[in-house]
Structures are given as C-alpha cells and as structure tokens.
C-alpha cells in the first residue's frame, strides 16, 4: 500500500472510529497517538469527535470552541484546530444542565431530557462537519464518547453507534484493563449491542496494561472467540501521558492523588471548584521540575507554606464562588494575602477576585443572580452579552515577556482596578488587573503559562536562581512522538488502516 497516495475525486478519505467500553478507558489518548503515528507515515490525518462533554475547551482558528482533547489531537496531526473537529460540545453548568455548543458556537442551554429531544436535530450538523473534515485528507480518526453499551441512551444517540452507522464508519473498541474485568467489558458490550452494531465493530484494543503481556494472551484469544472481533493489540501503560493536557477533572484528581512532591519546590495551591474549567492552564506549571502543585478539595485548608494561590476558571462563576466561601477558602485567601502571599485568578477566578459578580440575564442560572466577590481586586464583573472566543497575543507589562493564549468567557470586568492592567495585547488593549500592592492579579487569558519566557519570569520571582527549564510545547511534541512509537510497537497499525473505510 502506498501510504503517501493523496486523495483524488475517486479516492475518498479513510475513516475509523475508536469507541470505548466506558468513560476514561483512554480513547482520547489512543486517538492522539494514532493521529501522530499515521501523520509520521506521511498521511494527512484529522481528528473528529461527534459529541463531547467537557469544561476543558480550546478556541479554534475559525473563531469557535471545541473540546481540549480534539485540540491536542489536532496538534498531533500537525494542523490547527477547527470547529468541525468537534461539532457538538456540552459544557456542564450544574447538576443536570449544560451549555450546548454546536459547530463552535453557543446554541443554548439544555437539561438531560432537553438534550434527548435535540439529538435528532443535531445529527445533520454532525454529519455536515464530518463530511467537510473528510475533504482533501487521507484519514479521519473518530473518537466516541462514553460507551456504546449504554443502551438506555441508544435512542437518537449521536456519539457512538448512532454516528458510526449513520456515517458508515468501522469501529475499534477499546477496553481498560487497569479498571479490572476487561474481558467482561468487551464481551458484555458485545452482548448488549444489536447485531448490526456488532458487525460495525471490526476489532478491539486492550489498553493501559501493566505487567507481563504474555500472561494475558489466553484472555485475548477468549475475547476473540466470544466476540468474533480481531485483536488489534495490547497497549502497555504509557507513563508520559501525564505530561499531556488533561481533558477532564477526573484525570486532574488522579494526578493530585499521586502524591508527587518535589524538593526545593515553588509550592502552588489550586482550588478544585465543582465546575472547574480550562484547568489545562495548570499543565505547564505541573510539568516544571521545581514546582509542586497542590489541588485543594472540599474540606482542605489552604496550606501555610505555599508561595502562590490560584483560583482557576469556572463554568459557573457565582455558584463556584459560593462554594469557595462555604469551604472557608475566602478567609484563608485573605489571611494569605495579608501575609504577603501572591494570589492569581484566571478567567472565572479573576471575576471572583473582584468586588461583585452580577448575572442580570441569567446566563449561568435560570434567574438573574449576583454575589459579593472576594474584594481583592477593585473590579466588578457582569455576565452578559455574547461569549468572547478569541486567540490573543501580547506582553506582560512589567517584564515585557510575550504571552499567547485565548479568551473564552461571558461578560466583562470593569472598575478602578483596570487602571493597573497585567498585559498589553497586540491590538493595543489592556488586559487583566493587578492590585495596588502588586500581590493579586487576574486575567481573562487562558494558556498564558505555556509561553516559556513568561512562565520562567513569573516563577523566577519566587526563586531567582531557578534554571530556565525545558520548553513546554517542545515537551508536548516529544511526548506525542513517544506515544506514536508506543502504539506502533504494540498495535497492528497496518491492519487498522486496512479496516478503515
């Protein structure tokens, strides 16, 4: 097979879908690795996920937003992220509601029953994006969501088998051996699927294996016998995955529970809010050898030995602000600030640091609402108007270090504190706010710590002798290359490509 053969009018893009036996089985990582592996073979590859649910999103080059996992997969393909890569994104806002984003733009708010009604209307938009993405590429790698075995959600489903059958895409099913019961995961999924759905699945992958793979050979044969699906390989645990941007708060919690401590570290505390959003802002800090990041959960007190406290982004600013107060963290923060501690607020966290947050139009809740802020920055935030989605560049005013990131928020923050901005953007706008004493800072910019010069300058203010450290983006590229080699070694990628239709 000539892997460098390009599409023509007669040559359609190959497509294959990776579904999972459940959430968090490693679908996103597998697709990212496959994107890089096939791109390294000379193919023009694109990622696609029909429906995602995540508050970790990325701004695209065409002015919309998609799930963070698809943005990483785009990087793995060596291409900028665009909205067609993830046409339906649900961003949870409460216990039962979510903001609906369709083809990159907010399209209302839905509850679980509402979304079921919307599904039939969304499938045409999903297929429209998929067809556009297939144009002039060699291979589209599709990621499922959750599990096709959730038969109670089958009616009108657009994320797994509903999409695969509508689009005629063959499926590879991934099981997670780390969770235990992987034979039951795969064989059980086979049992509950409809006959046509079983036929849509061409093979399976055993993921996250630890130990001697040879001991698992009998289990693989048993799964093949009971399902009729081809074994594509058993993938050992890939430890360097911890360096890649995290898609959901479950992975963030696992990282926190690992208990990693670092000698002579700059210690940063981050508040884990119920609706924490865009927490991949923290990844470049986590990856520094001399930074220890402590994730605070409900009931935890702010440690007395920290250097920095960060309030991250939030999908529900007012409710998360009330949660923060209910934990007593507002008292801890103000005491920390009085002792000269440094406090940072990112996007929703920036809004919380102000004097007041007002939601006059019910953007986050069914009714208008407001809440007194932490009163550490002299600004007020109003959650109204269109959602801001913009890629931005600029410089930190104090250090003149370049920053590049994105804005993704509802509303604006204004007040006397805005006369002390943190950044100057290339279009001349001033962005962010710094307190009079210089120890409290807030910004709407996500991703600012990815810039190596700014991050080094920021951290050096706490340890002037610290080494500059490695490039964050270069490290991501190296990890993706390592992941691609890992999959090349343990999966039959030639057979997988033959299965793609």
Secondary structure, DSSP 8 states (H G I E B T S, - for coil): --TT----TT---EEEEEEESSTTSSHHHHHHHHHHHHHHTT--EEEE-SEEE-S-EEE-TTS-EEEHHHHHHHHHHTS---GGGSSEEEEE-SSSEEEEEETTEEEEEEEHHHHHHHHHHHHHHHHHHHHHHHTT-SEEEEE--S-TT-GGG-TT--SSHHHHHHHT-EEEEEEEGGGS-HHHHHHHHHHHS-HHHHHHEEEEEEEEE-S-GGGGHHHHHHHHHHH--EEEEEEE--GGGGGS---SHHHHHHHHHT----TT-EEEEEE--TTEE-GGGGHHHHTSTTEEEEEE-TT----TT-SEEEE-EESSHHHHHHHHHHTTHHHHHHHHHHTT-EEEEETHHHHHHSSEEEETT-SSSSS-EEEE---SSS-EEEEEEEEEEEEEEEEETTT--EEEEEEEEEEEEESGGGGS-SEEETTS-EE-EE-TTS-EEEES-BSGGGSHHHHHHHHHTT-TT------HHHHHHHHHHHHHHHHHHHB-HHHHHHH--
